[in-house]
């Protein structure tokens, strides 16, 4: 079997004819989100009051930019308005709201001031009233208030505050408000009633009302992270009540709850956009089972872009990020390197990452290095150095892992042959550490007389998860189907991850464990210069696994420590080819013939590479599978004649 060639180890991108990234027209993130675009188009046309849109996103999304861009494209601006509070002339402790045309709030306050002055002098003020009403399209509530105000002044009655109108929300232009709620309290979200103390008396008035985020977003869009609501679940139910009742109840501190001051709840007309990942959405659904009914409009924000569809559009996104964060321009080599890094984040050669935070982090690191070297442009070398420096800063745990091999405390072999021993590959994930890294592991298998069971030591020691347990059962199923279809196996086996002291899970070691068991059953040694990863089904088909790049690089580190011989390599599922995106060092070693990667589609291909023996058929005694069958038949105590005749007719 031929190993993969170096050109298959990394994605290949064909750039359009350009010298720098600045030549590419910018493409905002929203332009790459067709699902979200469709959702906002529907949201703007939805015949509903206070509709909810739920965006299933991921960490690193600039939700504010995304929503603002799509609102600008799709939103209807007809619902904008100014909001003010005025003294209730009949009940001063119950201030009332007045809804004004967008952008007219300041002029309204000035005209009301003129109205008060003329009325207090008993001068004709009808022209002022008509002017106000004309500006407000003859709003009935405004007309009623102005009429009552005129009567109030004419009667010589006073006011609780010298300034009659508190303009709370004023739209300076026709820009649709998009408010992002971050780390908010109830008062910051729903507004607050403040109180004053004077000569031992506690009081409030309409000028002590402080608008909240929901008031600022009224008539527009309010973005609320679901994580914030999960931390304060009562706020979700209060927000839901405001959406349903179409009005916003004011917040007040608990110690002031006994004081009577009851502002009229203002009307609510917003588009609520809930944002969060799928886990947060699931938790909110468990908190409120009505979520599906309320937030029936949903959209997924995709975290990756298919390079086969439109590479120039993705380059436009990178250009957008460069301008957004004011970074140095990039040459063609740097663009290719950044695309390769982006592809590695997605673990697919045809996909590129749209996770802004991760892309910008690498671009900024390269920008720092380029400026440090007084370069006017970011090159491929700057990005390589940025990755190397970042890897060095975060490599302490990897170095500690390698130290056990260097000191001879972690018993691993990358040369020679052993029966029932094989090199497996694992990925170490540490909470709080940004990188996963590969770590080889030694698996051993032994067999003994028994009932045909495969004993998983990790599972018995409570050091394995449910998926790992399932994988071990699949191994047993494959062996039973291949060798025990007619007679039960007289051999049982033990399988263990040597020197493993932490919990493991997953099925990516099932091919490894199966090959170790086959070696032990056939008494056929395995080449130790190989490492294996892959899952299997009950028919021996090899299935894809995750983390192949980390696993390959982890075994390469081990081989490098113990000395590269030119024979060492990794056996992995053939279906994982598109996930390959390896470091320059591994690619160079493969190009020099010092390291190899072998793709396999079936366990027979893997065991033949590992042992150098033909897997063959159970009915062929000169093959590996045939020798296992003969051994099991002999131990099973079948009649000698049957075994003799079967051997005779094989010849």
N, C-alpha and C positions, 0 to 999 in steps of 0.2 A: 504494500500500500504506500502511495506517495504522500509525503507531508505537504502541507499548504505552502505555497510560494510566498515570498515577502510582500508581494503586491496585494495579496488577499488579507493582509493583517490590519489594514487601516482603510477608512473610507477614502474615496477619490472624488474630488469636486472639480468641476470645470467652470472656471470663472468667466464671466463676459469680459470683453476687451476693456480693461480699466487699469489705471496706474495706482490710484489711491481710493480709499473708501469715500472721500469727499465728493467724488464724481458720481456717486450713486444717489439718486433722489431718495429722500427720507420716506420711510413707511412707518406710520404709528402702529403701536401694538394692536389697536382696535381693528386695523385693516386686515390683520391676520386672524381675527376671531369672528368667523362667519356665523357661528351659532349665537354668540352674544349680540352681533349686529341684528340678526333676525329677531331676537328677543326684544331688543329696544324698539325696533320698528313696530312690533306687535304691541308693546307697552304703550307707545305714544298714541296708538290708534284704538286702544282698549276702551270700551264704553263701560267704565267702572270707576267707582269713587275710592280713592286711596288704594290703588292696586299695589301688589307686592311682586317683585321680581327676585328670584333667588339665583345667585350665581355660584356655581360649584367651581371654586378656584383652587389655588395652591399657594404655598408660601413664596413670597418674592414678587407677587403681582402688585403693580401700581394701580389699585382699583380706582383711585380718584381720577387719574389721567384717562383710564379706560372709559369710565362713565361719562366724564366731561366730553370726551371725543364723540361718543355715541349719542349723547344728548344733543350736542351741537348739530349732529347730522339728522336726527330724527324728531326731536322734541317739538311740540306745539307750544308756543309762548303765550297763548291767549289767557292762561290762568294766573298770570302774575298779578300781584296786588301789593299795596302798602297796607300796613296795619298800625293803628294807633289806639291808645286807650284814653278815655275822657272821663271826667268826674260825672258820676251819676247824680243828677241834680235833685232826684227824689230820695235816693238812698246812697249817701256818700260812701258807705262801707261796701257798696257793690258797683265798682267801676265797670263801665261798659266799653266794648270794642267797637271801632268803626273801620269798615273795610273800604279802602280808597283805591282809586285807579293807580296802577303802577307808575311810580315816579312823580306823583302829585302831592306826596305827603308834606313836604316842606312848604309848598305854596298854600296848602290847606291850612297849615298852622298859622301862616302869616295872615291869611284872609280871616280866619277866626279871630285873631288878635285885633284886626281892623273892625270886625263886627262888634266885638266887646267894647271897643273904644267909642264907636258911634252910638251903640245902645246905651252906654253909661252916660252919654251926654244928651240922651233923648233925641238923637238926630236920626234922620231917615237912613235905614241900613238895608232896605229891601234889595237894592242893587247888588250889595255884597252877597246877600243870600242867594240871589239868582245866579250870580257869577260862580259861587261855590257849587251849586247844584248842577249847573251846566258842565262844570269840570268833572263832576262825579256822576254824570249821566242820570241825574235826578234820582239818585239812590234814596229809597224810602227811609231807611234808617238814619241816614245823614240828614234828610229833610226834617224828620221828626225831632231829631236832636237840636237842630238849628232853631226850629220853632219854639221848643221848650226853653232853649238858651235865651232867646230874645225875651220871652215872658219872664224868665228868672231875673234877668238884668233889669228889665223894666219895673219889676216889683221891688227892686232895691236889695235883693238877696245876695249874700256873699258866696264865697267859694272856700273849700278846705285847703286849696293850694293856689298860689298866685298864677301858676302856669296851667292853663286848662287842659292842654293836650300833651300827651306823652307819645311821641312818634317812635314806635318800637322797631318797626321793620320798614326800611325805605329802599326801594329799588332805584338805583342811580341810572340804570339803563335797562335795556331789554334782554340782558344776558340771563339765561335761565340759571337760577341758583342750584348749585350742586354742593351739598354740605356733607363732609365726611366726619362722622362722629367717632372720636378717639378718646378712650379712657375717661368716660363721662360718668358723672354722678347723676342722681335723679334731677337735681336742680339744674345741672348743666344741660340735660336733655329736654326737660319739660318746662324750664323756666322756674324762677324763684320769686317768692314774696318776701321782701325784706321788711323789717320792723325797726322803729326808732323808739327810744325812750327819752321822755322829757318830763322832768319834775315828777318822776315816779310813775308816769303814765306810759303805757306801751300803745303805739298806734302805727298805722300804715296808710298809704294812699297810692294813687295810681302811678305816681312817679317812682315809687319804690318797687315796681314790678320790673324784673330783669328777664328779658326774653331768653329762651333756650335755643338749642340747636334746631329743634323741631319748628320753632317760629321762624328762624332764619331760612329754613328750607321750605316753608309753606308756599305752595304754588309751584314748587320745583321738585328736586330729588334729594332724598336723604339716604346716605350710605351708612349702614350699620354693620360692623363686623359681628358675626354670630358668637365669636369667642367672648366678646364683651357682654352679651346677653346671657351666656352660660355662667359667667361669673356673678351676675346679678339677675337671677331668673325672674324676680318680681318685675323688673323693668320690661321684660318681654310681654308679660301679661298686661301691664299698664299701657304699653305701646299698642298692643293688639286692641285693647279697649278703645283707645283714642281713634284708631283706624275705623273701627266698627261704628262708634258713636259720632264720628266726624267732628269731634271737638277735643280740645286739649285742656285737661284739668291742671291747675297750677300746683306747684310743689311748695311746701313750706316745711320748716324744720319741726321736729317732734315737740320741742319745748314751746313752740308758738301755736300748737294745734288748738289750744283752748281760746285763743283770741279770735274774735269774730271779724273777719275781713274776707269777703267772698267775691273776687273779681269774676266777671262773666267769662266762661270758657270761650276762647276764640275758635272760629271755624277751622277745620283742618282739611287741606287739599294738597296731598303730597303723593309722590311716587316713592315708595319705600324699596330700597335695593339692599337685600341681605346678602352678605358675602362671607364665604368661608369654605374650608375644604370639606370633603365628604364625611369625615369623622365628626366635625363640628355640626354639620347638618343632621347627621344621625342622632347626635346627642340632643339637639333641639327638638327633633321629632319625638324622642322618648320623653322629653319634658312636656310637650304639647302635641297630642295626636291630631289636632286640627290643622297642623302645619300644612299638610297636603291640600286641604281645602282652601286655605287662605293663599298659599303661595303655589298656585297651580301653574304659574308661568315660571319656567326654569330654563337655565342654559348652562352648558359646560364651557369653561374656559380651557382651551387645549394648551398643554404645556410644551408641545413639540410641533415642528413643522416638517412636512415631507419634502425633502430636497428635490425629489423628482417632479413635483408639481410646479414649483416656481422658486428657483434659487435667487433670482434678482430681487424678488419681494423680501426674502429674508435678509439679503445684503442691505436692502433699504431700511430694515428694522435695526440692523447694527449701526447704520449711518445715523439713524434717529437717536439711538442711545449715545453715540459719540457726541452729537450736538447737544443733547439734553444735559449731559454731565460735563460738557466743555472739555473734552479730552483731545489729545493730539490726533492728527490724521494717521491712517494706517496704509502701508503699502500692500501690494498684492500678496506677498509672502505672509505678512501678518494676518491678512484676511483669511487665507487658507488655514493657517495655524489656529486661528480663533474658531473657524468652522469645525476643525478637527476636535478641538476641546469641547465645543458645543455638542458634537455628535457623541463624544464619550459620555457626556452627562445623560444622554438619552439611552445609551447602551444599544444603539442601532445605527448601522452605517448609512441608512437612508433617511434618518431623522436628525433634526437640529433643535436644540433646546430654545424655548421661549421664556425661560425663567430669568427675568431681568436681573434679579439680585446676583445670581451666580455669574452671569455674563459680564455685568458691570464690574464686579469684583476683580475679575481677571484683567479686564481692560484698564482699570485704574491702577492695578499693580504694574502692568506693562508701561502705563503712562508715567508712573513715578520713575521707573528705570530709564526710560527714554529721556526724560527731563534731567535726570541725574547725569546722564552722559551727554547732555546738551544737544540732543538730537531734535530735529524739527518734525520728525515723523516716527511712528512706532513701526518697527520691523519684526520679522520673524524671530530674530535673535533676542529681541526684547521680551517677546512673549515666552520663548523657551526659558530664558533666565528667570522670568517672573514665576513660571511653574516650578522651576528648580528651587528657587528661594522659598516658595510657599511649601513645597514638599519637605525641604530641610527643616523648616520651622515646626512642621507637624509630624516629623519622623521619629520622635523619641520612642513611642510605643513599638514601632516597627523594629527599631534598633534593639530594644529589649527582647523582642521576640527572637530576633536573629542571634542574640547573645547566647541563648541556651544551646543553639547549634554549634556556635564557635567554641564554647566551653566544653562541648561533649556531654552536656547534661540532657539534651533533647536528642534521643537516639533516632536518627534518620539516615537512610542509605540512598545514595544516588548512583551506586555502582554495584555490580555483582548480581546474583540470583538467589532468591529465597522461596521456599515453599510456604504458601498460605500467608505471605506478607506482601503488602502493596502500599504505595504512596497515594493517599487521598488528598483532596484539596478542599479547604474551607475558607470562608470569608468571615473575618472578625468585624463585628459591629459594636462599637462602644458608645454608649449614650453621652452626648455632649461633644463627641469627636466628629469633625466634619467629614472625615474620610473613612471609608471601609478599606481594609487591606487583606490580602491573601496570606494564609498560613498553611503550609503542608501539614498533614497529619498521617501517622502510620496506623494502618488497619491490619489486624492479624486475624486469621481464622484457623481453628482447629476442629477436628472431627473425632468422634468416638461412637461406640456402639450405643444405640438408643432407639428412639421411636421416630426418627426422621425430622424432628423439630429443629428449627434454627433459633438458638438462644441469643438474644441481643443483650449483651452485658449492660450497655448504656441504659436501655429501657428498664432492666431489672434494678439498676442503681438509681432510678429516678433522675437520670441525667439526660433524658431525651424527650422530645415533644411528640405530639400525636402524628404529625406528618412523617417524622422519622419512623415511628412505629408502623405506620401504614407501608412505608417503603420496605421495611424488613419482611412484612407479610407478603408483599409482592415478590420479593426474592424467593421466599418459601414456595409461593405459588408457581413460579417459573421452574424451580428445581423439581417440584412434585410433578408438574406436567411433563417435563422432559424425561425424568428418570424413574418416576414412581407411578406412571399411568397404569401399569399392569400389576405391580407389586409394591408394597410400601417400602420405604427406604429403611434399612437397618441402622443407618448412621444419623446421629445428631451432630449439630455443629455449634460452636461458640464463635461469636463475632464481636470484636471489641475495638474501640478507638483507643490506641495506646497513649498514655501520658496526656489524657484529656481530663481536665478537672472542672470543666464548666458545662452548662447545659447546651446541648446541640439540638437542632431541629432542621427539618427539610428532607427532601428526597434526593439531593444532588450526589449523595455518596452511595446510592443503591447500585449503580454499575460497578463502583469500586468494590463494595462488599461482595457482590455476586462473583466478580472475577477472583477475589481472594478465596471464596468458598470453592469455586471450581478448581483452583490450584490445589487446595487442600484435599479435595476429593480425588483428584487425579494424581496426586503426589508429584505434580509438575511445577518446577520453580518458575517464579516470575522475575523478569528483568526489573531491577530496582532503579534503572535510569529513567523509568517512566513514572508519571503521575497521572491519575485518572479522575475525571469528573463526569457526571451524567446520571440521569434518572432512567429507569427501565420500566417496561410494562411486563405483564405475565407471559408475553410471547417473545421477550428478549429484545424488543425494539428500543433503541436508545432515544431518550427524549431530552429536550433542551432544559438547561438550568440557568440560573442567574449568576452574576458576578464573575463571568469567565475571564475578563481582563485582569481583575485583581488576583484570581486564582493562578493564572498563568505567570503573572509577574512575581507572585509569591514563591512558586516553585523555581522560577529562574533565579531568584535571590538565593535560595537554598543551594542550587547547583553551582552558582558562582562562588559561594562560600566554600563548598567542598571541592570545587574545581571542575570546570567545564571540560567534557571529554569528547564532544561532538556527537555523542549518542543520545544524550538526554533530551527529553521532550514531554509533551502533554498530550494525552488522548482525551478528546472531548466530543460531544455530540455534533454530528454533521449539520444539524439544524441550528447550531449556534454560530455559524460562519458570519452572519450579518451582525452579530454582537461584538465582533473583534475590533478593537481599537487600542493597539498596544503601544507601549513607550518606545521611543527611538532606540533605546539600548537593546531591548528584546528583538526589535526588527533587525537591527544591525547584526546581532548574534545569529539570527536565522539566515540572514543573507550570507554570513561567513560560514554557514554549515555547522555552527556550534550548538544550535538548539533547534528543536523541531516541534511542529504541531500536527497531530494526526486526527482528522475527522472520521468518526465511525457512525454507522447507522444501526448496527446490531451488535449484541454482545459477542457473537462469534468473531466479528472483526476485531474487537477489542482483545479477546483472550488469545487470538492468534498473534497479535502484535506483542502482547505481554509475555507469551511463553515461547514463541517461535514454532509452535506446534499447530497442526491443522485441527480445527475444532471438529469438523466432519459430522458424522451421523452416529447415533447411539448403536446402530447395527454394524458399524465398521470398527473392528477391534484395534486397528492401527491408528485410530484417531483419538484425540483427547476425550471426546464425549464417549467414544466406544470403550475406552479404558475405564472410565467412571462407571459405565453400565456393567461391565464385567465384574468390577470390584463389588458393586452393590449386589449383583446376582450371586456371587460367591458367598458373600456374607449373609445373604438372605436364605441360604440353604436350599436353593432350588435343586431339583433332581439333576444329577451329573449328566444324564443322557440328554436332557433338554439343552443344557449348556454345550455339550459336546456336539450335538447335531447342528445347533445354531452356528458353532464355530466352523464345523465341517463345510456347511453350505455357503459360508462366506467366502471360502477359498476358491 
